[in-house]
């Protein structure tokens, strides 16, 4: 072969430590706080979070050891994952840019979400919990936690945004095959959910609503704990294995990115992929453009930078983040994992300081899916609807290089596969 198409790492190359960007941020991260009225949400944090995850959330250490038990689970789940050079796509676009994509879709559930799901379930088991509860939007996180709970011997309850629950029947079956109990949210299973369900049993739901249900469910059961799939620091820490592997793979390619791209809803895959490279910018003076690809339905990075709740029922502490408002109504989209009102506080701070750019694509998703179809035809991989935003943005940046003649290196994360999302592509593209 004339040019290398992929770099695979060995099992021994699974990182021994996660990266925590907190000490490297350009200014201190505003801590969460309580609202002016009502009970203390900060006081409830030990009930909301696994003990070790709460410790990591507040950690000022740059590097956090990955326990051998979690590294073993990572190995079982197929880490490390390849970094591909998209040579066919480069040729198809006739661009001087070089395109690389990380293959987080090579996982038992088809997405990057297992990286933190396995860590949280391992810690929950160590702490003596018997069940985990959560929310899910697109279904990737719910599937990942169902998988992680199964392989660690825990029970799992998932509250799934109703608009997606209604059309992703195969993913629902996937979760159930893994032993999870899955409820369309808002549901009559929680007091808060019932208030919305009774008003409208067909309420399309949102991640904010489902988070409230997952938290309430865990509060009622002392043997259960809540797990979160995005937004918070400990999640981004666990996801840093993506970027850490990618850095090592770029060394083997003897290359380095000028542009780093991923889709962004709450921030888990963008943060996991990008933050180790942001660390290079902050500590080593590297020059990289970071772009978060979003939907115009939920362009949270174009919202207000202020304190807001992370859930609809206001059970969480207030977080300083870019937000559209925790009670905003957002129309369903096929890339529903991007439909969240707020962005990770860490990524929000970096956005506020000018380190992260963002683009929001039309809500009908036709442009995104048509553009990502070029990637499918050239490289042969079907991205998840959310990952299609990342692909679309990377293609657009490569076409800009075609116009300018610049030979930029573009890295993008394909955070999940779309094998269980084909009905969504069929609807949007009229197939």
N, C-alpha and C positions, 0 to 999 in steps of 0.2 A: 504493500500500500504506500502511495506517495506521501500522504499526510495522515497523521494520527487522528482518529475519529473519537477515541474515548480514553479516559484514564480510570482504571479501577484500583482501589486500595484494598489491602488485605485486612482480615479481621483484627490483626494486631495494631492496625492503624486507626481503629475506633478510638476517638479521643478519650484520654484518661481524666480530663477536666472539662467542665463547661466554662464558657466565657461570660463574665458579668461586666457589662459596660459602665455600670454606675460610677465607679471611681474615675472613669475617663471622660465623663460628660463635661461639656464646657462650663456648666454651672450646676449647683446641687439640684437634684430632682425635688420639686415640691412634694412633701409627704401628704398622704391622704388625711382627711379631716372629717370631723362630725358636722352635721347640719346644726343650725342654731337651735332647733327645737327637736323634741323626740328623744328616744333612747339612744345610747351611744352605739354607733355602728362599729367604731374602733374597738370597743369593748367586746363586740361579738366576733371579732376576727378569729380568735382561737376556735370558735364554733364553725366558722365558715371555711377554714383552711386546714389542711394537714400540717402538723407541727413543723416538720422539716421544710415544707414549702414556704410556710410563713417566715421561718428563719432565713431562707434564701431570699425571700422577697425583700427583707430589710438588710441584706448583707452588703458590706462595703468591701468585700474581698473580690479581687479581680478574677480569681480562678477558684472554682468550686469542684472538689473531687467528685468523680462519678463512681459510686460504689460498684464493686465487682459484680454484684447481683444485677444491677441495671445494665452494665456492659454486656453481661451474658444475655439478657433479654434483647438488647440491641442486636447482638449477633444472631439470636434466634429469629429476629425480625428482618434480617438481611442487610444490616448495615455492615460496611459503608455502602453508599450508593454512587454509581458512576457519574462522572461529568463528561458530557458529550460535546464534541465540536460539530456544529450543524453545517457541515460542508455542502450538503445537497441544497439546503435552504439558502446559503450564501450564493450558490450558483444560480438558483431559481430567481433570486432577487437581483442578481448581477451587481452586487454591492462590494466595495472594497473592505467593508467592515468584517470582522471576524465574530462569529456568533457561537456562544457556548451556553448549554443549558444543563442544570442540575436535575437529576431524575428522581425526585422524591416520590414519584408514583410507583417506584419499585418497593412497595411495602405490602404486608399481608392484607391491609384494608384499602390500599391504593392511594394513600396520602401521607404527608409529613406529620400528621397529627399524632401518630404512634410514638414519636420521640418524647413528648411530654406525658402522654397517656401511660406509657410503661413506667416512667419515673414516678408519677403520682400514685399509681396503683401499688408499686413496690413499697413506697413510703407508707401508704395507707395500711398495707398488710403488716408492715413492721410495727406500726402504731396500734395494731389490734382491731382495726375496723373490719367489718364483715360485708359492707355494702358501700358503693359509691353512687352518687347522683349527679346529674348534669343536665345541660341544655345542648341542643344542636340546631344549626340553621340549615346548611346544605346537607348535613348528615354525615360528613366526613369525620367530624369530631366524635359524634355519638357512636359511630362504627369503631373508631379507634379506641374509645374508652370501653366499649363492649368487648373488643378483642383483648385489651390489656387486663381487664378484670377477669376474663376467662382464664388467661394463662397464668394469672397470679392467685387464682382461687377466690375471687370476690364476686358478689352479686352486683348487678348494675341496673340503674333506673335512668331512663333518658326521656326528657321532655323535648319534643321535636316541633319546631315551628310548623303550624298546621298547613300552610300553603305548600310547603315542600313535602311534608308527610303524605299529602293527598296524591302526589304524582310520582314519588319515588318508591314504588312498591317493592322493587327488588332490593333496594338498600334496607328497607324495613325488614324484609325477610333475612337479610344478611345479619342485622343486629340480633334478630330473634334466634337465628341459628347459633349465635355466640352466647345465647342464654339471657340476653337483656330483656327487660320489660320496657316497652316504648309507648309513650302516650302523646297524642297530638296536643299541642299547646296553643292557646289556653285550654286547660283540661278541667274536668270536675274533680280531679284527684287531690287538689290543694285548695285551701280556702281562698287564696288570691285568684287562682285560675278560675275557680267557680264563679267569682263575681263577674268576670268577663264572659265566661262560657254561658252563664245564664242569660246575659243580655243578648248574646249572639253566638249560638253554637257553631257558626261558620266563620267566626273571627279568624282572619288569616294569620294572626300571631306575629311575633317578632322575637329576636334574640333576647331583647330586654325583658320581655314577658316570660320567656322560657327560663332565663336565669333566675328570676324571682321564684318560679315554681321549684326549680332544682334546689335552691337555697332553703325554701320552706320545708320541703320534703326531708332534707338532711337534718334540719333543726329538730324535727319531731322524733327522730330515731337516734338514740345515743350510740348505736352500732354502725351508723352511716356517716359518711363525710362527703362534702361537696368537692367536685373537681372542675376546674375551669380550663377551657381549651385555648384561650387567647388573652390578649390585653395586658395581663399583669407580668411583673418582672420575672418571677420564677418560671413562667411559661417560656418567655423569651430566652432565659438562661438555658433551659433544657433544649430548646430548638437550635441553640448555637452550634450544635454538632453539624448542622447543615453547612454553615459558612466556614467552620473550621476545617471540615473535610475539603471543601471547595478551594480554600487557600492552598492546602497541600497539593491538590490536583493541579492547580494553576502553576505551581512550582515545577511539577513534572512536565507539564505542557511547555514550560519556559515562556510563560505569558502572564499578563496581569490585566484586569478589567479597567477600562475607562468609564464604563457605564454599568451600573448594577440595577436590575429591575425585578420587581415582583408585584403581584396583586396584593391588595390590602383591604381587609375588612376591619378586624380588631387589631391585627398586626403580628400574628404568630409566625407565619411563614416569611413575611417580609423581614421581620426582625431577626429570625433565625438565620436567614440567608445573608442579610446585609450587615448586621451589627458587627461581626468580626472585621469586615472591611471598613466600616465606620471607625472602628478602633485604629485601623491603619492610618486613616485620615487624621484622627485626633492625636495620635502618638508619634507617627512616623512622617507626617506631612505629605502623605500620598494625595493625589488629585483624582477623585472619583465623583461622577454624577450619579446620584441615587434617585430613582423614579418609582413612585408608588402608583400602580394602576388601579383605578376605582370605577365605580358606577355613579352616574348622575343621580341615581335613586338615593345613594348614601355617600356623598362626597365629604366624609367627616373631616378630612384634612383641610377642607375649605370652609369649615364651620368656625365657631368661636373657640378661642383658647381660654378656657375657664374651668372652674370646678363644677362637676356634675356627677350624678349618680351613674353607676354602671348598669343598673337594672331599672325596670319600669316601676316596681313597687317600692323603690327607695330603701331596700334592705342593706345595700352596700354603703361603705363610706364614700364621701365625695372625693373624686379624683381630678387632678389638674390635667386636662386633656383637651384636644380639639373635639368638639361635640356639636351635634345638630339638635341636641335636646333629648333627654331620655324618654320623653313621651311622644316624640314625633311619629306621625304615620308615614310609612314608606311602602310603596307598592311592591308586590312580590316580583322577583326576577328569577331567571334560571340559575344565575350565579349567586344564589341567595346567601352564600357564605360571606358576601361583601356587604350585606344589608344590615349594618349595625351602626348605631348612632354615634359611637365614640371610638377614639383611637388610643392605643397604648400610651400611657403617660410618658414613657421614655421616647417613643417615636414622635410624640407630640412636641416634646421639648426640642428634639433635634429639628423638627419641621419649623418650629418657631425661631430657631437660631439659623435657619437657612441651609441646613445640611440635606434636606429631603425635598425634592420636587414632587408634584403630583399631577396626574391627568385623570379626568373623569369622562367615561364614555357614555353614549346615549343609552337610555333605559330600555330601548327595544332590543339591544344586544346584537342586532343584525351585523353591524360593522365589525364588532369584536369577533363574532363567530365566523364570518366570511373571511376575515383576515387570518384567523387561526387555522382555517381550513387549508391555507397555503402551507403552513407548517406541517399539518397532517399529511398532505400529499407529498411533500418533499422529504420529511423525516420519518413518517409512518406511525407517529405516536398520537393518540387521541387525548388531549388534555381535558381535565375537568372544566366545567364552565367558568369557575373562578380563575383557574390557571390560564384559560384562554385570554384573559385580560393581560396577563403578563406576556404571553406570546405576541399578542397584537401590538403592545407597546414596543417590544423588542424589534419586531418587523418594521414598525414605523421609524424607529431610530436608525435601523440599517438602511432604510430608503433615504433618510436625510443624509447619510454618509455617501450614498450613491450620487446625490445632487451636489454635495460639497467636495467629494473626492477624498474625504478624510478616512483614514484606515483605523477606525476606532475598534476597540475590543469590547464587545457587549456580552454581559453575563446575565442570564435570566433563570428564574426558578420555576420549574413545572412542578407545582406542589402536589398535584394529584392527577389521577387518570379519570377519563370520562366514560368508562365502560358502563357504569350504572346510570349515566346521565343522557344517554342517547335520545330518549324521548324529548328532552329539552332542546337538543340540537335540531331534532326533526321539526319541532313546532316553530322555532325561530327562523330556520332556514327554509321552511316549506318543503321538506323532503318527503 
